Amino acid sequence: MMPLAPIALFVYNRPIHTYKTLQFLKQNTLAPHSMIFIFSDGPKNQADLAPINQIRDLIKDTSGFKSVTIIERDSNFGLANSIIDGVAMLTTTYDKVIVFEDDLISSPYTLQYFNDALSRYQSEEKVMHIGAYMYPINTQNLPETFFHRMATSWGWATWARAWKHFEPNIDQLISQFDQHKIYQFSIESKMNFWKQTQDFKKGKNNSWAIRWYASIFLNGGLTLNPAQSLIRNIGHDGTGIHSGTSTIYDVSISPKKVTSFPDHIQENQQAYQAIKYFFEHRKGTLAQRIIRLLKSKF
C-alpha cells in the first residue's frame, strides 16, 4: 500500500467552523492513518487576535490522526499565500497533498476517495487535480466519478508533478488566453471565471483558486470529480473570506464509498453539460432571487 497523502488544513479566525471541520475529518476511515498539517494564519488586525488564539488552543488538542503538525504564522499571509506556500511545502516533501479549509465538512470516505484517486492517476500527467465537492447537478446518467476541465476548490488534492505548473502571475496567465479559450474557460460564458481573473488583476479578489484553474486549463489538464459531493461548505454564512451568505451551492454529502473511477482520460460530456446547465440556472427565476435576497437580509 502506498503512503497516504498528508492533509493540509488552513485555518484563520473561525473556531466553530474549524471545530466542525476537524470533527468530520476525524470520522474519516483513514484519519487514524493520515498525517495532518494545520496552518494557522497570523492576524490582519487586533480584533482577530482573540479568535486566532481560540483557534490555536483548539488545534493544540487535535487528536485522531497518525500525527498532528501545527504551523503558526506570526504575520498574516492571507488565505491565497498561505495555501500556495503550504501546498508547495507538502508536495515538495511528500509528492502529494489533500487540501482542506476551515469550513468544509466531509464524508467518512472523503480521504479514501482522495487517496484512491491520487494512487490511481499518479502517473497520468493530464490529470492535475482531484476535487471532492460537486455542485447540486442532475446526476441522472452520470458515472460515479468523471473528468472535467474545471477545478473546484472546496476539498481537493494534487501531486507535485501537477503543482509545478501552478502560475501565480496573473499577467502570465492572461497573456495566454484568446477569445476562444476565454469562452471555453468560462464554460461557454455560463460562469464568471474570466471575470474572476480580471478582478484578480484589478485587486478586487485575491483568489489562488482561479489561478490554479487557469493553470490547469492552459496546460490542457483535467480534474477528477464525484457526481455526488463528498464535501459540504458550511462557510456561506457571511463569515468566509470570499463567501457571502448563499444557499445556491448547498449540497447533501454522499454517504457512500466511491468505488468506480474512469479509465479513459477525457472530459465527460454529459457531466460537462450538467455542470453548464447548473451554472446557467443557478440564480433561479427573478422571484427566487428576490426571496433569497430577503432571506439573507432578515
C-alpha positions as CSV (number, residue, x, y, z in Angstrom):
1,M,0.0,0.0,0.0
2,M,1.3,3.4,-1.0
3,P,1.8,6.0,1.8
4,L,-1.3,8.1,2.4
5,A,-1.3,11.8,1.3
6,P,-0.8,14.3,4.1
7,I,-3.7,16.6,4.9
8,A,-3.2,20.4,4.8
9,L,-5.8,22.3,6.8
10,F,-5.8,26.1,6.6
11,V,-7.5,27.9,9.5
12,Y,-7.8,31.6,10.4
13,N,-10.4,33.1,12.8
14,R,-13.4,30.8,12.8
15,P,-13.2,28.4,15.8
16,I,-16.7,26.9,15.5
17,H,-16.2,26.2,11.8
18,T,-12.7,24.8,12.4
19,Y,-14.0,22.5,15.2
20,K,-16.7,21.1,12.9
21,T,-14.3,20.6,10.1
22,L,-11.9,18.7,12.3
23,Q,-14.7,16.6,13.9
24,F,-15.9,15.4,10.5
25,L,-12.3,14.8,9.3
26,K,-11.6,12.7,12.3
27,Q,-14.6,10.5,11.4
28,N,-13.0,9.6,8.1
29,T,-12.0,5.9,7.9
30,L,-8.4,6.8,7.0
31,A,-7.9,9.6,9.6
32,P,-6.0,7.4,12.1
33,H,-3.5,6.6,9.4
34,S,-3.2,10.1,8.0
35,M,-0.8,12.9,8.9
36,I,-2.4,16.4,9.3
37,F,-0.6,19.7,9.0
38,I,-2.7,22.6,10.3
39,F,-1.6,26.1,9.1
40,S,-2.8,28.8,11.4
41,D,-2.6,32.3,9.8
42,G,-1.5,35.3,11.7
43,P,-3.8,38.3,12.5
44,K,-4.7,41.0,10.0
45,N,-5.6,43.3,12.9
46,Q,-6.0,43.5,16.6
47,A,-9.6,42.3,16.5
48,D,-8.6,39.0,15.1
49,L,-6.2,38.1,17.9
50,A,-8.8,36.7,20.3
51,P,-10.4,34.2,17.8
52,I,-7.0,33.2,16.5
53,N,-5.8,32.4,20.0
54,Q,-9.0,30.4,20.5
55,I,-8.3,28.5,17.3
56,R,-4.7,27.8,18.4
57,D,-5.9,26.5,21.7
58,L,-8.4,24.3,19.9
59,I,-5.9,22.8,17.3
60,K,-3.4,22.1,20.0
61,D,-5.8,19.5,21.3
62,T,-6.3,17.8,17.9
63,S,-6.2,14.0,18.0
64,G,-7.4,11.1,16.0
65,F,-4.7,11.3,13.3
66,K,-1.4,9.5,12.7
67,S,0.4,12.8,13.5
68,V,-0.6,16.4,14.0
69,T,1.8,19.2,13.0
70,I,0.8,22.8,13.6
71,I,2.4,25.7,11.7
72,E,1.6,29.1,13.4
73,R,2.2,32.1,11.2
74,D,3.5,35.2,13.1
75,S,2.2,37.6,10.4
76,N,-0.8,37.5,8.1
77,F,-0.1,35.6,4.9
78,G,-3.7,35.8,3.7
79,L,-5.6,32.7,2.5
80,A,-4.1,32.6,-1.0
81,N,-0.5,32.9,0.0
82,S,-1.0,30.5,2.9
83,I,-2.4,27.8,0.6
84,I,0.2,28.4,-2.1
85,D,3.0,28.2,0.4
86,G,1.6,25.2,2.3
87,V,0.8,23.2,-0.8
88,A,4.3,23.8,-2.2
89,M,5.8,22.8,1.1
90,L,3.9,19.5,1.4
91,T,4.1,18.4,-2.3
92,T,7.9,19.0,-2.2
93,T,8.3,16.8,0.8
94,Y,5.5,14.1,0.2
95,D,4.9,14.4,-3.5
96,K,1.1,14.9,-3.0
97,V,-1.3,16.6,-0.7
98,I,-5.0,16.8,0.3
99,V,-6.2,20.3,1.0
100,F,-9.0,21.5,3.4
101,E,-10.1,24.9,4.5
102,D,-11.7,25.6,7.9
103,D,-15.3,25.5,6.7
104,L,-15.6,22.1,4.9
105,I,-17.4,19.0,6.3
106,S,-16.6,15.7,4.8
107,S,-18.0,12.2,4.3
108,P,-16.4,9.3,6.3
109,Y,-15.0,8.2,2.9
110,T,-13.6,11.5,1.6
111,L,-10.0,10.7,2.5
112,Q,-10.4,7.3,1.0
113,Y,-11.6,8.8,-2.3
114,F,-8.7,11.2,-2.4
115,N,-6.0,8.6,-1.7
116,D,-7.5,6.1,-4.1
117,A,-7.6,8.7,-6.9
118,L,-4.1,10.0,-6.1
119,S,-2.7,6.5,-6.4
120,R,-4.7,5.6,-9.5
121,Y,-3.8,8.6,-11.5
122,Q,-0.4,9.3,-10.1
123,S,1.4,8.9,-13.4
124,E,-1.3,10.4,-15.6
125,E,0.2,13.8,-16.5
126,K,-3.1,15.1,-17.9
127,V,-4.9,14.5,-14.5
128,M,-3.9,17.5,-12.4
129,H,-6.4,17.9,-9.6
130,I,-8.8,15.7,-7.6
131,G,-12.0,17.6,-6.4
132,A,-14.3,16.3,-3.7
133,Y,-17.1,18.9,-3.9
134,M,-19.7,18.8,-6.6
135,Y,-22.4,21.3,-7.4
136,P,-26.0,20.3,-6.9
137,I,-26.3,19.0,-10.5
138,N,-28.6,16.4,-12.1
139,T,-26.7,13.1,-11.6
140,Q,-29.0,11.0,-13.8
141,N,-27.0,9.1,-16.4
142,L,-23.7,10.3,-14.8
143,P,-21.0,7.8,-13.7
144,E,-19.9,7.8,-10.0
145,T,-16.8,9.9,-10.9
146,F,-15.8,11.8,-14.1
147,F,-13.2,14.1,-15.6
148,H,-14.0,17.8,-16.2
149,R,-11.9,20.8,-17.1
150,M,-12.7,22.9,-14.1
151,A,-11.1,22.8,-10.7
152,T,-13.3,23.1,-7.6
153,S,-11.6,24.5,-4.5
154,W,-13.7,23.0,-1.6
155,G,-11.7,20.0,-0.7
156,W,-9.1,18.9,-3.3
157,A,-5.9,17.1,-3.8
158,T,-2.9,17.2,-6.2
159,W,0.6,16.0,-6.9
160,A,4.0,17.7,-7.1
161,R,4.1,17.0,-10.8
162,A,0.9,19.0,-11.3
163,W,1.5,21.8,-8.8
164,K,4.8,22.7,-10.6
165,H,2.5,24.1,-13.4
166,F,0.8,26.5,-11.0
167,E,1.4,30.0,-12.3
168,P,0.8,32.7,-9.7
169,N,1.4,35.6,-12.1
170,I,-1.9,36.8,-13.4
171,D,-0.3,38.6,-16.4
172,Q,1.4,35.5,-17.5
173,L,-1.9,33.6,-17.4
174,I,-4.0,36.3,-19.1
175,S,-1.5,36.6,-21.9
176,Q,-2.1,33.0,-22.9
177,F,-5.9,33.4,-23.4
178,D,-7.6,34.3,-26.7
179,Q,-11.4,34.7,-27.2
180,H,-11.9,31.0,-27.9
181,K,-10.1,30.0,-24.7
182,I,-11.9,32.6,-22.7
183,Y,-15.2,31.1,-23.9
184,Q,-14.2,27.5,-23.1
185,F,-12.6,28.6,-19.7
186,S,-15.9,30.2,-18.7
187,I,-17.9,27.1,-19.6
188,E,-19.3,28.8,-22.7
189,S,-19.8,32.1,-20.8
190,K,-22.1,30.4,-18.3
191,M,-19.8,31.1,-15.3
192,N,-17.9,34.2,-14.4
193,F,-14.4,32.6,-14.3
194,W,-12.9,35.1,-16.7
195,K,-14.3,38.0,-14.7
196,Q,-12.6,36.4,-11.6
197,T,-9.2,36.6,-13.4
198,Q,-9.9,40.2,-14.4
199,D,-11.0,41.1,-10.9
200,F,-7.8,39.5,-9.5
201,K,-5.7,41.7,-11.8
202,K,-7.7,44.8,-10.6
203,G,-7.0,43.8,-7.0
204,K,-10.7,43.0,-6.3
205,N,-10.0,39.5,-5.1
206,N,-7.0,37.5,-4.0
207,S,-8.0,34.1,-5.3
208,W,-5.5,31.3,-5.6
209,A,-8.2,29.1,-7.0
210,I,-8.9,31.0,-10.2
211,R,-5.2,31.0,-10.9
212,W,-5.0,27.3,-10.2
213,Y,-7.9,26.5,-12.5
214,A,-6.4,28.8,-15.2
215,S,-3.0,27.0,-14.8
216,I,-4.7,23.6,-15.3
217,F,-6.8,24.8,-18.2
218,L,-3.8,26.3,-20.1
219,N,-1.8,23.1,-19.6
220,G,-4.6,21.0,-21.1
221,G,-5.2,19.4,-17.7
222,L,-8.3,17.6,-16.3
223,T,-9.8,17.3,-12.9
224,L,-11.4,14.2,-11.3
225,N,-14.8,14.8,-9.6
226,P,-17.5,12.8,-7.9
227,A,-21.0,13.0,-9.3
228,Q,-22.4,13.3,-5.7
229,S,-20.5,15.7,-3.4
230,L,-18.2,14.3,-0.7
231,I,-17.9,17.8,0.8
232,R,-20.3,20.5,2.1
233,N,-19.2,24.1,2.6
234,I,-20.6,25.5,5.8
235,G,-18.9,28.9,5.3
236,H,-21.7,30.6,3.3
237,D,-23.0,32.3,6.4
238,G,-21.1,35.6,5.9
239,T,-18.0,34.5,7.9
240,G,-15.8,33.5,5.0
241,I,-13.0,35.4,3.2
242,H,-14.5,35.1,-0.3
243,S,-18.0,33.8,0.6
244,G,-21.1,35.8,1.2
245,T,-24.4,34.4,2.5
246,S,-25.9,32.0,0.0
247,T,-27.6,28.7,-0.4
248,I,-27.0,28.3,-4.2
249,Y,-24.2,25.8,-3.6
250,D,-25.7,23.8,-0.8
251,V,-25.5,20.0,-1.2
252,S,-26.1,16.8,0.7
253,I,-22.9,14.8,1.2
254,S,-23.0,11.3,-0.3
255,P,-22.9,8.6,2.4
256,K,-21.3,6.0,0.1
257,K,-17.8,5.0,-0.5
258,V,-16.6,5.8,-4.1
259,T,-15.7,2.6,-5.9
260,S,-15.6,3.5,-9.6
261,F,-13.1,5.6,-11.5
262,P,-12.9,6.4,-15.2
263,D,-10.4,4.5,-17.3
264,H,-10.4,7.0,-20.2
265,I,-8.7,10.3,-19.5
266,Q,-11.1,12.6,-21.3
267,E,-13.7,15.2,-20.3
268,N,-17.1,13.6,-19.7
269,Q,-19.5,15.4,-22.0
270,Q,-22.7,14.5,-20.0
271,A,-21.1,15.9,-16.8
272,Y,-19.9,19.0,-18.7
273,Q,-23.5,19.6,-19.9
274,A,-24.9,19.0,-16.4
275,I,-22.5,21.5,-14.8
276,K,-23.1,24.0,-17.6
277,Y,-26.8,23.8,-17.0
278,F,-26.4,24.3,-13.3
279,F,-24.2,27.4,-13.9
280,E,-26.8,28.8,-16.3
281,H,-29.7,28.4,-14.0
282,R,-28.0,28.6,-10.6
283,K,-29.5,32.0,-9.6
284,G,-33.1,30.9,-10.4
285,T,-36.0,33.0,-11.5
286,L,-36.4,36.6,-10.6
287,A,-38.9,35.6,-7.8
288,Q,-36.5,33.0,-6.4
289,R,-33.7,35.7,-6.4
290,I,-35.9,38.1,-4.5
291,I,-36.8,35.5,-1.9
292,R,-33.2,34.6,-1.5
293,L,-32.2,38.2,-1.1
294,L,-34.9,38.8,1.6
295,K,-33.9,35.7,3.5
296,S,-30.2,36.8,3.5
297,K,-31.2,40.2,4.9
298,F,-33.6,39.0,7.6
